[in-house]
């Protein structure tokens, strides 16, 4: 199937939970016929592609096989990776073909491997974008927006208010709960205090109907990158679910050492499925989530705090919107990405939200001098 006048975007891992949403967003934000569904099961790729419409192409792509990847990306203009790789084979092949690649993964080991490709990517004038989703991704862009008019920054706090009803797959939930089990550094000026994950608390005030929420300190990978790039040592990332009763359950399970099981993949997925069932129990079907950045420092020589909050319709849904919108901005030539980059280094908040064009995403700002 050929679309000579259309920029074609391959979504790898298209049949997964977030992959399916990314495919639909690519179709919404780019021209008809722009989407190529990629999956290691060709029959599943074909069925899903046909369910989306006659102009949707499909292909076989196995992230463990370089030849499979090379064949899949031969006639596309950009790649979005919505599945985990052990080695950055897709990124390597994208560099070979000088095709931009966006990846939503949050795994530290893999991200470190992609960072090793930075010099090669710059020499080929090709962009490899990492953590191109909601949190991380949009979260870092919100931080940059909150900080942009400040002359100096003393501290950054970022909060993710999750929804117990969110349509998150077992593997995604397992990744999140695995982070809850990790020790976190509570950064206070030049001092660092080690605390158990999901234990230290900070109250953050979200728009109604949520209000004040006790957020828990968790070590997210984006905080280290934000700290390094913005040269701010006091950076703390926080998260919680909108139901305090569920936060208490998660905290109790974590204290018992139950979350250590997530180091064992199969057993961890089974526990994640149970937790998923518990958190979705109830009547409400709304999946509203919130991302907040509080940046403190100085503006015009005076103490200043800037707070920006984005309330979004869902976690996975907004990740899909962000990944598709970032891809469109790159393909349209509105931004130039060379080397390994993170979204906050490339996109502005207004630019990204204008491209997403979703009335269900609402921004709230508060500035205190």
C-alpha positions in Angstrom: 0.0 0.0 0.0 1.5 3.3 -1.0 0.8 6.9 0.1 3.3 9.0 -1.8 2.0 12.4 -0.5 1.6 11.3 3.1 4.2 11.2 5.9 4.0 7.6 7.2 4.4 6.9 10.9 5.2 3.3 12.1 3.9 2.5 15.6 5.8 -0.4 17.0 3.9 -2.3 19.7 0.7 -1.0 18.1 -1.5 -3.8 19.4 -0.7 -3.0 23.1 -2.8 -0.9 25.4 -1.1 2.4 24.9 0.0 1.4 21.3 -3.6 1.2 20.2 -4.3 4.7 21.5 -1.2 6.1 19.8 -2.4 4.7 16.5 -5.7 6.4 16.8 -4.0 9.7 17.7 -1.6 9.4 14.7 -4.7 9.0 12.5 -6.4 12.1 14.1 -3.4 14.4 14.0 -1.8 13.4 10.7 -3.3 12.8 7.2 -5.4 9.7 6.5 -3.1 6.9 5.4 -0.3 8.1 7.7 -0.4 5.1 10.1 1.5 1.9 9.8 0.6 -0.7 12.4 3.7 -2.7 13.5 3.5 -5.9 15.6 5.5 -9.1 16.0 2.3 -11.0 15.3 1.5 -10.2 11.7 -2.1 -11.6 11.9 -2.8 -9.4 14.9 -1.3 -6.4 13.1 -3.5 -7.0 10.1 -6.7 -7.4 12.0 -6.1 -4.2 14.1 -5.1 -2.2 10.9 -8.3 -3.3 9.1 -10.4 -2.4 12.2 -9.0 1.2 11.8 -9.9 1.6 8.1 -8.9 0.7 4.6 -6.1 3.3 4.4 -4.1 1.8 7.4 -1.1 -0.2 6.5 0.5 -2.9 8.6 3.8 -4.8 8.8 5.6 -7.4 10.8 8.3 -6.0 13.2 10.2 -7.9 15.8 12.1 -5.7 18.2 14.7 -8.5 18.7 15.5 -8.9 15.0 17.4 -6.1 13.3 16.5 -7.3 9.8 12.8 -7.3 10.7 13.2 -3.7 11.9 15.2 -2.6 8.8 12.4 -4.0 6.5 9.6 -2.4 8.6 11.1 1.2 8.5 12.2 1.2 4.9 9.4 3.3 3.7 8.3 5.3 6.7 9.2 8.9 7.8 9.0 8.4 11.6 8.8 5.7 14.2 7.0 5.7 17.6 8.1 2.9 19.9 5.3 1.8 22.4 7.0 -1.4 23.6 10.0 -2.3 25.6 13.3 -3.2 23.9 16.3 -4.8 25.7 18.6 -3.2 23.1 17.9 0.0 21.1 17.8 -1.9 17.8 15.0 0.3 16.5 16.9 3.5 17.3 20.0 2.1 15.6 18.1 1.3 12.4 16.4 4.7 12.5 19.8 6.3 12.6 20.9 4.2 9.6 17.9 5.5 7.6 18.0 9.0 9.2 14.4 8.7 10.5 13.3 10.4 13.7 12.4 7.9 16.5 10.2 8.6 19.6 10.1 6.2 22.5 7.8 6.2 25.5 9.8 3.8 27.7 10.8 4.8 31.3 13.4 2.1 31.9 16.7 3.5 33.1 19.0 0.8 31.7 17.5 1.1 28.2 17.6 4.9 28.3 21.3 4.8 29.2 21.9 2.6 26.1 20.1 5.1 23.8 22.1 8.0 25.3 25.2 6.3 24.0 24.0 6.9 20.5 23.9 10.7 20.9 27.1 11.5 19.0 26.0 9.2 16.1 22.6 10.8 16.0 24.0 14.3 15.9 26.4 13.3 13.1 23.4 12.1 11.1 21.2 15.1 11.9 18.6 12.7 13.3 16.5 12.9 16.5 16.0 10.2 19.0 13.4 11.4 21.5 13.1 9.6 24.8 10.3 9.5 27.4 7.8 11.0 24.9 4.6 10.7 26.9 2.6 12.3 29.8 4.7 11.5 32.8 7.6 11.6 31.9 7.3 13.9 28.9 4.6 16.5 29.3 5.6 16.8 33.0 9.1 18.1 32.1 7.6 20.5 29.6 5.3 21.9 32.3 8.4 22.4 34.6 10.2 24.3 31.8 7.1 26.5 31.3 6.8 27.3 35.0 10.5 28.2 35.2 10.9 30.1 32.0 10.6 33.7 33.4 12.6 33.1 36.5 16.2 34.4 36.9 17.2 31.6 39.3 15.6 28.3 40.6 16.0 27.0 44.1 13.6 24.0 44.0 11.3 22.0 41.8 8.4 19.8 42.9 6.5 17.7 40.3 3.3 15.8 41.2 1.4 13.1 39.3 -2.1 12.6 40.6 -3.2 9.2 39.2 -6.7 7.8 38.8 -7.6 4.5 40.3 -10.0 4.0 37.3 -7.2 4.5 34.7 -7.1 2.0 31.9 -3.5 1.0 32.6 -2.2 -2.4 31.6 -0.7 -4.9 34.1 2.8 -4.3 32.8 2.5 -0.5 33.1 1.1 -0.8 36.6 3.9 -3.3 37.5 6.5 -0.7 36.3 4.9 1.9 38.5 4.7 -0.3 41.6 8.3 -1.4 41.1 9.3 2.2 41.4 7.3 2.5 44.7 9.6 -0.2 46.1 12.7 1.8 45.4 14.4 4.1 47.9 14.1 7.7 47.0 16.2 10.8 47.9 14.3 13.5 49.6 16.2 16.5 48.2 16.3 19.6 50.5 18.8 22.2 49.3 22.2 20.6 49.4 21.0 17.8 51.7 19.7 14.5 50.7 17.7 12.2 52.9 17.0 8.6 51.8 13.5 7.6 52.4 11.5 4.4 51.5 9.5 4.9 48.2 5.9 6.1 48.6 6.5 7.1 52.2 7.5 10.8 52.5 4.5 13.1 52.0 3.8 16.5 50.6 0.4 18.2 50.3 -0.4 19.5 46.8 -3.6 21.4 45.9 -5.2 20.3 42.7 -8.3 21.9 41.0 -11.7 20.8 42.2 -13.1 18.3 42.7 -9.8 16.9 43.9 -8.5 19.6 46.2 -5.6 18.9 48.7 -3.9 15.6 48.1 -1.1 13.9 50.1 1.4 13.1 47.5 4.1 10.5 48.1 7.8 10.8 47.2 8.8 8.3 44.5 12.1 8.2 42.5 11.1 8.9 38.9 13.7 8.8 36.2 12.8 12.2 34.7 13.7 14.0 37.9 17.4 13.2 37.5 17.3 14.5 33.9 15.5 17.7 34.9 17.9 18.3 37.7 20.9 17.9 35.5 19.6 19.9 32.5 18.3 22.8 34.6 21.2 22.7 37.1 18.9 22.4 40.1 19.8 20.0 42.9 16.5 20.3 44.9 14.1 18.3 42.5 11.5 16.0 44.0 8.9 14.0 42.1 5.7 12.9 43.9 2.7 10.8 43.1 -0.5 9.5 44.6 -3.9 8.1 43.6 -7.0 10.3 43.9 -8.4 7.9 46.6 -6.6 8.1 49.9 -7.9 4.7 50.9 -6.1 3.2 47.9 -2.9 5.1 48.8 -3.0 3.6 52.2 -3.5 0.1 50.7 -0.5 0.6 48.4 1.6 2.0 51.3 0.7 -1.0 53.5 1.6 -3.5 50.8 4.9 -1.7 50.1 5.9 -1.7 53.8 5.4 -5.5 54.0 7.9 -5.9 51.1 5.2 -7.3 48.8 6.3 -5.0 45.9 9.7 -6.8 45.8 7.9 -9.4 43.8 8.0 -7.0 40.8 11.6 -7.9 40.3 10.3 -11.3 39.2 8.5 -10.6 36.0 5.8 -13.3 35.9 4.9 -13.1 39.5 4.9 -9.4 39.4 2.4 -9.3 36.5 0.1 -11.5 38.5 0.2 -9.2 41.5 -0.3 -6.2 39.2 -3.4 -7.7 37.8 -4.8 -8.2 41.3 -4.0 -4.6 42.2 -5.5 -3.4 38.9 -8.7 -5.2 39.8 -8.8 -3.6 43.3 -8.2 -0.1 42.1 -10.9 -0.3 39.4 -13.6 -1.6 41.7 -16.5 0.9 41.9 -18.9 2.8 39.7 -17.0 5.8 38.4 -15.5 5.5 34.9 -13.7 8.9 34.7 -10.0 8.6 34.3 -9.0 12.2 35.0 -5.4 12.7 36.0 -3.3 15.7 37.0 0.3 16.8 36.5 1.6 19.7 38.6 4.9 21.6 38.7 5.8 24.0 41.5 9.0 25.9 40.7 10.5 28.3 43.4 13.3 30.7 43.0 13.7 34.4 42.1 12.3 36.7 39.5 13.5 40.3 39.2 15.6 39.8 42.4 12.5 38.8 44.5 11.3 35.4 45.8 8.9 33.9 43.3 6.9 30.7 43.0 5.3 29.5 39.8 2.8 26.7 39.7 1.3 25.1 36.6 -1.2 22.2 36.7 -2.5 20.3 33.7 -5.7 18.2 34.3 -5.9 15.6 31.6 -8.6 13.1 30.5 -6.5 10.0 31.1 -3.0 8.7 31.6 -2.5 6.4 28.6 -4.8 8.6 26.4 -2.7 11.7 27.1 0.5 9.8 26.6 -0.8 8.8 23.1 -1.8 12.4 22.4 1.7 13.7 23.3 3.6 11.1 21.3 1.5 11.7 18.2 1.7 15.5 18.5 5.4 15.5 19.0 5.8 13.3 15.9 3.6 15.7 13.9 5.6 18.8 15.0 8.9 17.0 14.0 7.5 15.9 10.6 6.0 19.3 9.8 9.4 20.9 10.5 8.1 23.0 13.3 11.0 21.7 15.5 14.4 20.4 14.7 15.7 17.5 16.7 19.3 16.3 16.4 20.8 13.8 18.8 19.2 12.2 21.9 16.7 14.6 23.4 14.0 14.8 26.0 10.7 16.5 25.3 11.3 19.5 27.5 14.4 20.3 25.6 12.5 20.4 22.3 8.9 21.5 22.7 7.1 24.4 24.4 3.9 23.8 26.4 1.7 26.0 24.2 3.2 24.5 21.1 2.4 21.0 22.2 -1.0 21.6 23.5 -2.0 23.6 20.4 -1.0 20.6 18.3 -2.8 18.1 20.5 -6.0 20.3 20.3 -8.0 18.6 23.0 -10.6 20.5 24.9 -10.4 18.0 27.8 -6.9 19.1 28.7 -7.1 22.1 31.1 -4.3 24.3 32.4 -4.3 26.2 35.7 -1.6 28.6 36.7 -0.7 30.3 40.0 2.2 32.7 40.6 3.2 34.0 44.0 5.7 36.9 44.3 
